[in-house]
């Protein structure tokens, strides 16, 4: 049972390290993580009595 828990901890650790590494190295290989930027205009109605 301890071996299974140890394996899961190792998998989580290496998965996290891989994800962080991909976030840093990904833009060099063409991965674009930026959010699409567009202007949004919406009318606002204020009900002041």
Backbone torsions as a table, in degrees:
resi	resn	phi	psi	omega
1	UNK	NA	-39.3	179.6
2	UNK	-65.4	-33.8	178.8
3	UNK	-64.6	-37.3	179.6
4	UNK	-67.5	-43.6	178.2
5	UNK	-64.6	-41.3	178.9
6	UNK	-63.4	-40.9	178.0
7	UNK	-64.1	-42.0	178.5
8	UNK	-64.9	-37.9	177.6
9	UNK	-65.4	-43.2	177.6
10	UNK	-63.3	-42.2	179.2
11	UNK	-63.3	-41.9	177.5
12	UNK	-64.2	-42.6	-179.4
13	UNK	-63.7	-49.6	-178.7
14	UNK	-70.0	-30.0	174.1
15	UNK	-65.6	-43.1	177.7
16	UNK	-63.7	-44.9	178.9
17	UNK	-63.0	-40.4	178.4
18	UNK	-65.5	-40.4	179.1
19	UNK	-65.8	-43.1	177.8
20	UNK	-66.1	-40.8	177.5
21	UNK	-63.1	-40.4	178.5
22	UNK	-66.8	-35.6	178.2
23	UNK	-64.9	-35.1	179.7
24	UNK	-82.3	-38.2	-173.5
25	UNK	-94.2	-20.3	-175.9
26	UNK	-54.7	-43.9	179.6
27	UNK	-61.1	-25.9	177.4
28	UNK	-70.6	-21.2	-178.9
29	UNK	-106.6	12.9	173.8
30	UNK	98.5	3.2	177.3
31	UNK	-80.8	126.3	-178.1
32	UNK	-109.0	114.8	-176.5
33	UNK	-100.9	2.4	-176.9
34	UNK	-76.5	148.0	179.4
35	UNK	-75.9	145.7	176.4
36	UNK	-66.0	133.3	-176.2
37	UNK	-108.8	124.0	176.4
38	UNK	-148.0	149.6	-179.2
39	UNK	-84.1	132.9	179.8
40	UNK	-119.4	124.6	177.3
41	UNK	-119.0	128.4	178.3
42	UNK	-135.6	135.0	179.2
43	UNK	-71.0	145.0	179.3
44	UNK	-120.6	125.6	179.3
45	UNK	-105.7	121.6	178.8
46	UNK	-104.4	125.5	179.0
47	UNK	-98.4	84.2	179.5
48	UNK	-99.0	120.1	-179.2
49	UNK	-99.6	NA	NA
